[in-house]
Amino acid sequence: MSEPRVSVVIPTYERADVVGRAIDSALAQTVDDIEVVVVDDGSSDDTETVVESYDDERVRYRAHGTNRGVSAARNTGVAAARGEYVAFLDSDDEWLPRKLERQLATLAGRGEEWVGAYCDVATAGLSTAGRVASFVSETLFRSRAPREGGRELAEALLSMQVFMGPGSTLLVERAVLAEAGGFDEGLSIYEDWDLVLRVLAVGKLAHVPEPLALTHFTGDAPAEAYVENDRRYLERNAELVAALEARGVPVERVHRMGLVGHYLAEGRFGEAREYLDAATVARPKNLARLAFWSVLGLGVLAGGRR
């Protein structure tokens, strides 16, 4: 097999029941000059059997002997990749058929400084509350920050003015991934955003404003995990944080507000209060966020769930 244009890296762990859906969506791309590298991160289910059942030379299987985390699995996939570009796809997600085609076409009209592209994403399996949250976020809080570029996109991402799902939307030059240093294996949340920030230090990312990736919501990490990962994420990008804070962009306050939301949505009001300050509460949009998250938390408490 000659070297492909795009290497699709799919990390997976204990998802034999859904990994085939992700593989199928990659193989169904209108761009067929691809390979699919599935990295089994120490699964004990039938993941290997599912992947090896594909009678297609484009599908390759790699495995970790023990569970090392999604960042390590993605790094293993990148190391095995042979394509000019690497595209990431989580094993419980899927792509629309023209996803890679649209990204490559967008990049074809740009200069050499444009090293990759990401697309919009839709979410399946959301609860009614989740759908309401998505609608509220889109209509009330959508930012006018740049959706593509270099430093300007990095600043918008770090200050949470732009949200992306790089784990299933990002396409980037393989050489740039090597220069950026790969995923931080100490992060289990924000690891994809962290990688994007380092990619943006090398070149620019284009944005395809179409929901060409479909994520399947399967739950969220506990608030404590967000606290620890958020701390590491901000520390790793301390220089950019400091530059933004010096210009009056309250990055750390924005991130604290995000942690408040995670605690409130779990019904943990006392712990949420620890991350609040007067300046945060004074902003009308933040009050709307607090009210909505509180409603979610009250629903959790009423249902006896934590």
N, C-alpha and C positions, 0 to 999 in steps of 0.2 A: 504493500500500500504506500503510495507517495504521500509526502507531507501534506496534511490538510490545511485549508484556509483557517478554519476555526476549530479549536479544541474545546469541547463542552465538559466542564468539570462538575460532577454531581457527587457531593459528599453524602453519605447515608449511614444511619445507625438504627437497627431494629425496625426497618420500614419495608420489609419484604412485601407488605400488602399494597404499598403505593409507589415504590420506586419504579416499577414498570411504567406507570403513567408518565413520570418525568422522562424516562428514556424514550418512550414512544413519541412524546411531544418534541424531543430533540431530533429524533430521526425523521419526523414529519416536516421539518423545516424546508422551505422552498430553496434554501441554500443547502445543497447536498454534499459539498466539499468539506465535510466535518469528520471529527472523531468524537466519541463519547467516552470519557474516562470516569468510571464509577469507582469511588473510593469507599470501601466498606470499613467503617471505623470500629472494628471489633464486634460486629453483630453476632448474636447467638441464634438468630432465626434463620429463615431460608433465603436471605438476601443473595448469597453467592449462587444458589441454584437458579434464582430468578434472573440474575444478570447473565449467567453462563448459558441460559436457555436461548439467548438471542443468536440466531444464525446470521450474523452480520459482522463482517470484519471491522466495521467502524466502532463497534462496542468493545471496550477494553475494561478489564476488572483488576483492581488493585485492592489490597486489604492490609489493615493494621492488625497485629496480633492481640492488642488490647485497645480499649476505648481511650482515645487521646484528645477528643474534642473536635469541633467542626473546623476550627482554624488549622489544626494539624492536618486534618483530612483534605482541606482545600490546598494546603501547601504541598501535600503529597501528589495531588492531582496536577498541580501546576508543574511540579518537577517531572512528571511523566508526559506532560503535554508536548506536542510537536508542531502545533499550528502557529501561524503568524499571530493570530488573536486567541485569547482565552475568554470564554463566556461561562459565567457561573449560574448554576441552577440547583436550588435546594431540592432534595429528593421527595418532598411532599408538595412541591409546586409543579407548574407546567407552563409551557409557552404556547402562544398562538403561532400558527405556521409561518407567518411572515416576519417574525420577531428579528431574526438575524439579518434577513434581507433588508429590512428597513434601517437597521443600525448601520450596516455596511454601506448602504446607499447614502445615508446622511454623511458618513465620514468621507465618502468619495468626493464630495463637494467642498471639502475643507483642506486646509494646509497641513504641513507635516507636524505642526505643533499640537494638532488634535489627535490624541492618542487612544481615544476610546469613546464609547457612548453608552448611555443608559436610557431606559424607556419608562413610561408610567406603568403602574401596576393596578390590577383589580383584585379584590379579596372575596373568595367564596367561603361559605360556612359561617358567616358572621351571625351572631344573635341579633334580635331586634334592637337591643341596646347598642350593639356594635355598629349596626347600620345607621342608627340615629347619630352616634358619635362621629361617624365618617361624614355624614351630611353636615353636621354642625361645624366640624373642622373645615370642610371645604367651603362652606358658604360664609362663615364668620371670621375664620382665622387664616385663610389662605394668604400667604405672603406674596408681595410683589418683588421679592428678591430675585436675583439672576438664577436661572435654572441651568445654565451651562457656562463654560469658561474655565478659567484657571483659579487664580487667587480669589477672585470674587465669589466663585462657587464654593471654594473651601471655607470662606468666611460665613457664607449663608448656611452651609451645612453644620459647621461647628456651633453657630448661634441658633440652630434649630429653626431657621426660617425656611429651609428646604428639607423635605423628607424624601428619601429614596430607599429602595430595597435592593441594594447592590448584590445581595446573595442570590438573587434570581433575575436581575435586570442588567448587570454590568457586563460589557464587552470591552476588552482592553488589550493592547499589544502585549504579547508575552514578554518581549524584551523590557518593557516598562515595568511589568510586575517584578522582574528580577532586579531592576534598578531601585524600585520602591522597597524591596526587602521582604515581600510576602506578608502574610497575615501574622499578627501578634498572637502567639499560642497561649498567652496569659489572659486573653480576653475571650469571654464566651458571649458577650453582648457588646454591641458597638464595634465588633472586630471588622465588619465590612465598611463601616463609616471611617474607621481609623485607616484602613487600607486606602480608601478613596482620597483621604487627605494627603497621603504620601504620593499617590499617583498624581494628584493635582500639583504637587511640588515639581513634578517632572514635565507635565504637559496639560492640555486642556481636555475636558470631557464635553461631548455634545449631548443634547437632550432630544429624544424622540417623543413628542407629546401624544403618545398613543398607548393605551393599556394593553401591551403586548405580552405581559406576563400575568399569570393568574396564581395567586397564593391561596392556600387552603389553611384557614386559621385553626390551629390545634391547641390553643392555650398560650399562656404567657409565663415568663419566669417570675418568681416572687420579687417583691420590692427590694429585699435585701440584696439580691443579685444585681439589681440595677444600681444600687448605692455603690457597691464595690467596683463594678465595671465602669461606672461613670467617673469615679475617682481616678482610676487608672487611665482612662481615655483622655481626660483633661490633663493629667500629668504628662502623658506622652506628647501632647500637643500644647505644652505650656507656653511656648514662644508665641504661637498664633493667638492663644487665649489672652496673653498679656498685651499683645498689639491691639486686639479688639477692645479690651477693657480700657486701654489708654485713649481710645477714640470714643469712649462712652457707650460701647455696646456691652450690656451686662450679661456676658456669657455665663458666668457662674450662677447668677441669679436665675437665668433662664433654665439652666440645668437643674437647679434646686426645685424650680416649679415643676419640672417633669417628674422629679422624685415624689413631690407632694401628690401629683396625680396618681402615681402607682399605689401609694399608700391609701389614698382616699378610695380608689376604685376597689381596694380589697376590704374596705370598711374599717381601716385602722387609723381612726381620726387623731388619736393622741400622737402617734408617731409622725403623721403628716404634719402636725402643728410644729414639730421641731425644725422643719425646713422652710417655714413661712417667715416672712418679714413684712414690715409695714409698707415698704415701697412696692412689694409684689401685690399685696392685697389692694393697694390704691388704684391699680389700673383696671378700668371697666372690663376689658377683655379677659383679664385674669379672674375677675369675679365671676364672669360667665363660665369659665373653665371650672373654677372651684365648685360652683353650684352643680354643674353637670356631673363631675367626678363624685361629688357627695351623694347625688341621687343613685349613682351606680353602687357606691359603698353601702348605702342604706338597703338597697335591694339584696346585696350579698348578706348583710346581717339579718334581714327579714327571712331570707331563705335558709339561714343557718349554715352558710357556706363561708369558708375562708381559704 
